[in-house]
Amino acid sequence: EHDLNSERSEVNYSQAAARLAEASAQLRTIEELRKRARSLG
């Protein structure tokens, strides 16, 4: 049971890390687009 729990929390951590990476990539893209829009305007 202990092994299952640790395995499950590792999976949850992996999913959370993947979502975090995805979110920060999206934020970076948005910031980049804003900078470009500012330089165009």
MOKADA-V237084 format. One line per field, one symbol per residue. psi: psi as a letter, one per 20 degrees, with the letter a starting at -180 (. if undefined). A space follows every 50 residues. Layout:
psi->???
This chain:
psi->ggggghgghggggggggghgggghhggggggghggggghg.
